[in-house]
Amino acid sequence: MTTDPKFNPIRKGLLEFLILQIISADKVYVADMMKRLQETDFATQEGTLYPLLSKMRREEYVDYEWQESESGPPRKYYKLTAKGKTQLAEFKDYWAYLNTTINQLGR
Amino acid sequence: MNTVIIINLNGNAFHLEEPGFKSLQAYLERAQAALKDNPDKVEIMADLEQAIADKCARFLLPHKNVLTAAEIDEVLKEMGPVQSENTADAGAAGTGGGSGPNPESKPGVAGAGAPKRLYQIREGAMLSGVCTGLAAYLNVDVTIVRIAFVLLTLLTSGIWILVYLGMMLVVPFANTGEEHAAAAGAPFNAQEVIDRAKKHYGEFKDSKEWRRHWRQQRREWRRQWREGAYWWGHNLQRNVHAVSSSAGYGGHLGATLLIPFLAVFNAVLFCALIAAIVSLATTGAIFGWVVAGSIPLWVSILILMFFYSMISRPLRHARRAIYFNTGGNNFYWFAAWYEILSTGVLILVCWLAYTHLPEVRDFFQHFTQNVTLMWNNIVDSFHHTVSHKPASGIDARLPAAAAAASASAFLALRT
């Protein structure tokens, strides 16, 4: 939508929460996540995503399990933990609050 | 036709063309460096290798089982640069979403030009890589740096070599791709690494050409060195002649009077140098004059010492000329007189400074703390240059370097 580099930090900061949102729907593996993000403004690369996911797992927002795939090696399927679900709910509330604040300040 | 290398990516075998292999190696090296402090480094590296393997698989067909360099480049471009934890959550903290604490993150630093650090670069080095590293740091041609080093060596009658030795001991080598990038201050990303790897490969391939070039340069160096030595010796001789031609009783008397003047001047100059170094190392400014922020402390000290030797060199020559001029046994008397005089003046200046300048008295009253402070500041300025090297490595080399530096300082001052 926009390529203004000024918005880069915002996109970067939101990425973690968008991943929580993607995972919240169903268990996903990384290639799926990439595909989903590819269509949006938040297109990202493995080089960014893997370290981020490992950090989120360490902070116990997400977890993964190995699943056999029809083609190729087993894959890591990510899912939300209870902490991750709380975090996502908090984020959505906060996002709504930010929206209201921005709109109200404009008046 | 191209050499093919077989690699193992997280348990999958792949055939790669050699340049492609170099690119991949550089990429993974860079990933390792970025994840250096990450507790999940092994796991992330395995994930990355698996992702690369998945991407590579799509280029393979039943009758095509080798990956070309171009295909590897495309895969690595898709992968994107591996980001360390700190850059990864710098933005997250900015949104304030309640993510974990990240005291070290620097928002907005990701896109900025990479910090420059001084390294020794072995590639294309003649001795250790000090000059190549400095050339990359200062962004000038390495030949200019080498000429400067040779000139400085000649001007300081060889003392500058000790500075070189000191740098050889202290300045770390650029080993990883990331360190190479930091040496030149180049922005570091996957494409950059690929380009550099390719260039390196190209140079390696033409190593015959490379060797020839190197030999030629070495010959050139020897020539310059000889010429320089000749010039220096010739100049000194001329100096001596100039003084001795005006000899006779008057010249003798003039020389006798000149020596105290030289002694006083040299002693005062020496005190000024020491005071300037102390002032610089304790307050970061020379008598209140602030040095440009980007120059590390140890470089400023070297520059100061250089200026000192530039000023004292003609004086030294004049003194030598006087010694030679007087000739015979007088030589020793003059030398002894000069030494006694300059030491006396040195003590006098120190005493005057101690009694009249509160700053100097203050410095000597808290001598140990101040020396510790200076030492820490100087060591810190090295650490800053090599900030992501483990501290233990530099600590082991510092005493040796300090010894070399102080020896060079001492010799430069007393010859």
Contacts between the chains, C-beta under 8 A, distances in Angstrom:
chain1	res1	chain2	res2	distance
A	5	B	111	7.2
A	8	B	91	7.8
A	8	B	111	7.3
A	9	B	90	7.8
A	9	B	91	4.8
A	9	B	94	5.3
A	9	B	107	6.5
A	9	B	108	6.6
A	10	B	91	7.6
A	10	B	94	7.8
A	10	B	95	7.1
A	11	B	91	7.7
A	12	B	90	7.5
A	12	B	91	3.1
A	12	B	92	7.4
A	12	B	94	8.0
A	12	B	110	8.0
A	13	B	91	3.8
A	13	B	92	5.0
A	13	B	93	7.5
A	13	B	94	5.0
A	13	B	95	3.5
A	13	B	97	7.1
A	14	B	95	6.4
A	15	B	91	7.5
A	15	B	92	7.8
A	16	B	89	7.6
A	16	B	92	5.2
A	16	B	97	7.1
A	16	B	99	6.6
A	17	B	97	6.1
A	30	B	47	7.6
A	30	B	51	7.1
A	31	B	54	7.3
A	44	B	80	7.6
A	45	B	78	6.7
A	45	B	79	5.9
A	45	B	80	2.8
A	45	B	81	7.9
A	46	B	47	7.9
A	46	B	48	6.4
A	46	B	51	4.6
A	46	B	78	7.6
A	46	B	79	4.9
A	46	B	80	6.6
A	47	B	31	7.4
A	47	B	48	7.4
A	47	B	79	5.1
A	47	B	80	3.9
A	47	B	81	5.1
A	47	B	82	4.2
A	47	B	83	6.4
A	47	B	190	7.3
A	48	B	80	6.0
A	48	B	82	7.8
A	48	B	83	5.3
A	48	B	88	6.7
A	50	B	44	5.0
A	50	B	47	4.7
A	50	B	48	5.8
A	50	B	51	7.3
A	50	B	82	7.6
A	51	B	34	7.8
A	51	B	35	6.7
A	51	B	38	6.8
A	51	B	44	5.7
A	51	B	82	6.5
A	51	B	83	5.8
A	51	B	84	7.1
A	51	B	85	6.3
A	51	B	88	5.3
A	52	B	83	8.0
A	52	B	88	5.2
A	52	B	89	7.8
A	54	B	38	7.1
A	54	B	40	4.1
A	54	B	43	6.4
A	54	B	44	5.2
A	54	B	47	7.8
A	55	B	40	7.9
A	55	B	85	5.9
A	55	B	88	6.6
A	55	B	89	6.6
A	55	B	100	8.0
A	57	B	40	7.7
A	58	B	39	6.9
A	58	B	40	6.5
A	59	B	99	7.5
A	59	B	100	5.3
A	72	B	54	7.0
A	72	B	57	7.5
A	73	B	11	7.4
A	73	B	12	7.8
A	73	B	50	7.0
A	76	B	47	7.5
A	87	B	97	7.9
A	87	B	98	7.2
A	90	B	97	7.9
A	90	B	98	6.4
A	91	B	97	5.6
A	94	B	97	6.8
A	94	B	98	8.0
